[in-house]
Amino acid sequence: MEVVNLKFNISLFFLSLFLLVFFLVGFVSAANWYVDRDAPVGGNGQSWGTAWNNFSVINWSRVQPGDTIYISGGVTEKVYNEGMTIGKSGTVNNPIIITRGKDPGHNGRVILRSPVQSSGFGVYIYEKSNIIIEDLDLELWATSVYIKSRTSPPFDNNPNAVKNIVIRNNRAILAGNFVETNNFHSPTNEEYIERIKNIWVINNSWITVNWSSVQTDFFSFGQTKNVFVIGNRGVNYNNNPDTHDDFCQGGDGTNIYFINNFFRHDNSVTKMGNANGLSGISNYGGDGFFINNILVEPPTSIGYPIMLFYRPIERPDLYYRNWVKVKILGNTLVAAHVSGIRYGYDPYGEIKNNIFLFFE
């Protein structure tokens, strides 16, 4: 018994030593950078006193994987009427983090607000990977976080392919989409789906404006692999009958997971259509998991809480492939006039323990 304990203690010692060295190395190698709208011109970004005074002057050549860029929110809040274009990728173990300041005097709300409603991008990620966007307020953009890839094959090992993007703990006022992945290519195939993958959208909250000229989907994705949408909360107020306003609208994804989200259309939304929960979610093989979500349609509107499309087995000529595994479990779906779940034939889909409430 003593020998076993000795071996166990030695193992713990070396494990602890390894972890200590790992975190120390990470701490030493990582740097903090600072952006403050009110800082003097010509700063080097190394402190609040010498902060970069707008996003366009960030010296991305100095930002390295593992670094954090802090944006000043002043004492209570600070508004930036400009968007940020991400200029450097992190690595899998050392992502680049964009977040609000933590020090007193700089830890107020950081508001990135479009100067013209429904135009521009709050954060633009083009062919960059291993990025975390957290704890920001994003307001009135055409798309709050826009993720795009137009690289050439092969994609999976291409350093310019977009992967490992985390968008968490942000707040938004939407006059357009919150998150959009732009990767549409025709025809769809596995190679193109590798261009954008591993997208995490976690614990964000949002509301929309009352009237937007463009659609106000929380998440719009195309040809994206491994989509995780978890713990988000939002309300749609947009009553423009000509725009889509869905919790999510997407197509040709692979491995899609929606878990513990809340989304509702406000009772002020009276348009007859174009107001759904999960709308037109089509898959190019892979999983589709929809678990413990609450999706609410008001009695004043017509829409579908969950609407899934794919190619059924008896129609192999249709565009969408079969899902490998579909699970619709434990959701609460409130709808008026229409079915709670609409999707194609699937002999292996699992739909159980859901609550349906319908208005007449």
N, C-alpha and C positions, 0 to 999 in steps of 0.2 A: 504493500500500500504506500509506503514512504517513497519508493522508487517511482511509482506512478505519479504521486504528487509532485516529486521533484521534476520529473519530465514535464508535467503540466505547467508548473511554475516557470520553468525555463522557456517553455513555448510562449507563455503569456509575456514574459520579459522581452523576448525577441519580437513578438507581435507588437507590443507597446512601443518598443524602440523604433520599429519600422514605421508605425503610424506617426510617432513624434517627428521622425526625420522627414516623412512625407509632408506633414502639415507645415513644418518649419521651412522646408524648401519652397512649398507653395506660397507661404507668407512672404518670404524674402523676395521671391521672383515676381510677385504681383505688385502692381503699382496702382495708385489712385490718381484720377484726373478730375478736373473741376471745370464746370461751365456755369457762368453767372452773367445774365443779361446786363447787369449794371457794373460789371468789372471794367477797368480801363482797357483801351485798345492796346493790342500788342502783347497780351499775356501769353505765358508758355503752358498754362493749364496745370501747373504743378501744385497750386494751393488756391485757396479762395481769394487771396490777395492778388494772385497773378492768373486768375482763371481766364479761360477762353470766353469771350463775351458774346458769341453766338455759335450755332452749330456748324456753320459753314467754315469756320476757321479752326475747327478741331484738327490737330495734326495727327492723322491716323497712322502715319509712318512710325510714330512713337508709341502708339497704343499696341500692346502685346497681349497674346492669349493669357487669360487669368486676370486681366486688369478690370477695374471698375471705373466707369465715368459717372460722377455725381453731378446732378443738375440742381442749382440753387432754387429753393422755393421761397426764399426770404423768410420773414418771421411767420407769416400766415399763409401767403400764396404769392406766386409770381407767374405772370402770363408770358409765353413765348409765341409770337405770331409767326412761327416758322416751323417747318418740319425738319426731321433729322434723317439723313441718308447714312446708313451704316457703311463704314469704309474699311473694315478689317474683320476677318474671321477669327474666332477663337479655336480651341481644340476640344475634343470630346471631354477631357478631364479638366480643361481650363477655359471655360467659356468667357466671353466678354460680357459684362453686366452693365446695363444702362438703367439708372435708377435716380430717385430724388436724393437730395442731400440729407445727411443724418446729423450734422452738427447744429447746435443752437444758432439761430439767425439764418439758417439755410434749409431747415427741415419743414418748411411750409409746403403746401400743395404746389406741385409743378404742373402747370397747365399748358399744354401744347394746343393752341387754338388756331384753326384756319382763319386767315383774314377774310376769306370769301367762303360763305357757306357752301358745302357740297363740292369743294374743289381741293385738289392736292392730297398728299399723304402725310400723316403724322409721323410715322416711322417707315422708311423705305429700305427693304432688305433685298438687294439684287445680287445673286450669286455669292452670298455670304452665309456661313454656317456657324453653329455653336454660339448662339447669341441669346441672352436673357434680357427681356424687356419687362420691368417690374415697377409697380408703385407710382405710375404716372397718371395724369388726367389728360385724356385725349378728346378734343371737342371740335365738332362741326366739319370734320374732314370728309372728302369723298371716300377715303378708306383710312381708318386709323392706323392699321399696320398692314402694309402691302408687301407680300413676299413673292418674288418673281425669279424665274430661271429660264434662260433661253440658250443654255449651253448645247454643244454638239455631242453626239454619242462618242465613246461610252460614258454613261452618266454615273454609274454606281461608284467608280473609283476616280471620277473626275473631281479634282479639288475645288472646282467652281460650282459643283452641284450644291443645292441648298438642303441642309439637313440640321436637325437638332436645334430647333427654334423653340424657346419657351416664352410664353406671354402670360404673365401671372400677376394677380393682385393689382390690376389697373382699374380705373374708372373711366367711363366715357359718356359723352352726349353725342349721339349718332345723327348725322345728316347724310349718312352713307353707310357702307359696311364697316364693321369693326375689324375683322381680320379677313383678308382675301389672299388665297394662293393662286397665282396666275401661271398655269402650266398647260393650258389647253393646246392640244396638238391632234390633228386628224391624219390618219386613224390612230386610235389609242393602241399602245402595246406596252409590254412590261418594261421595255427599255426607257420609254419616255416617262413612265411613272416613277422611275428612279431619280428623276431630276429634283423633286421636292419630297422630302420624307422626314418623319419624326417631328411632327408639329404638336406642341403641347399648349393648350389654352386652358388656364387653370385659375379659378377663383376671381374672375373679373366680374364687374357689375356695370350696368349701363341702362340708359333710357334713350329714346329717340326724340327728335323734335316733332312738333305736331304736323308739320307738312314739309316733305322733302321731295325735290324733283328727281332724285335718284333713289334706287332701292336701299333699304336700311337693314340688310341682313346682319345678324351678329357674326356669322361665319359663312363665307362663301369659298368653296374649294373646288379645284379641278385637277384630275390626274395627280393626286397626292397620296403617298403611301404612309401608313401609320399615323392616324389622326386621333389625338386624345383630347376630348373636350369634357372637362371635369369641374363640377362645383361652381358654375357660372350662374348669374342671376340678372334678368333683364325684363324691361317692359317696353312694348312698342306703342307709341302714340301716333305714328304717321298715318294720316287718313287720306293720302293721295291715292285714288283708285287705280292709277296707272303704274304704280311701282310695286315690286315684290318686297315684302317685309317679313322675312322668315327668321326663325331662330337659326336655321342653317339651310343653305341651298348648296348642293354639290353634285358632282358627277365624276364617274370613272375613278373613284378612289379604291384603295386596297387597305383593308384593316382599319375600320372606323369604330371608335368607341365613344359613346356619349353616356356619361354617368353622373348622377346627382346634380343635374342642372334644373333651374327654374326659369320658365319663360311664359309670359302672357301678353296678349293683346289687350290694351285697356278698353273699357266699355265705351270710350269715346270713338273707337274705331268702328265705323259703320259700313265700310266698303264691302261689296259682295264679291269677294275673291282676292287673290294675291296676298293673303295673310295666313301663313301656315306656321307649323312648328318645324318639323324636319321635312323639307320639301325636295322631292325629286332626287333623293339620295341613291345614286346608282353606283354599282360596284364593279370592279374589274377583277373578280376573284377575291378571296380573303374573307375576313370576319366582318360582321356588322352587329355590334353589341349596343343595345339601347336599354339602360338599366337605371331604375330609380329616378327618372326624370318627372317633372311636373310641367305639363304643357297645357295652356289655357287659351281657348278661343272664346270671345264674348258672345252673348246671345244676339248681338247686333251685327255680327259678321258671319261670313261663310269661309271656312278654310279646313285644312286637314292637319290634325296634330302630328301624325306620322304618315308620310307618303314615300314609299320606297319603290324604285323601279330597277329591274334587271332582266336579263334574258331568261325566260323560263325554259325548262328542259324540253317541253314539247314544241318550242319554237326556236331552234338553234340559229335561225337566220336573223333573229333580232339583234340589235346592236349590243345590248348589255350582257355580260356574262353572268353565270350563276354566282350567288354568294356561296362560299364554302361553308359558312356557319352563320346563321342569324339567330340572335337571342333578343327578344323583346320582353323584358321581365320587370315586374314591380313598378311600372310607371303609373302615374295618375294623369288621365287624359280627359280634358273637359272641352266639349265641342258643341256647336249648334248646327242642327240640320243635316250633318254629314257623318260619315263613319269616322271612328277614332283612328283606325289603322287601314291604310290602303297600300297593298303591295302585291306583286305578282306571285305566280304559283311557285311553291317551294315545299317539297315533301319533307324536308329536314328542318325547317324553321321551328323555333321553340317560342311560343307566345303564351305566357302564363303569369298569374298573380298580378295582373294589371287591373286598375280601377277605371271604369268608364262612366262619365257623367254627361248626359246629353240634355240640351234644351230643345223644346219644341217651339 
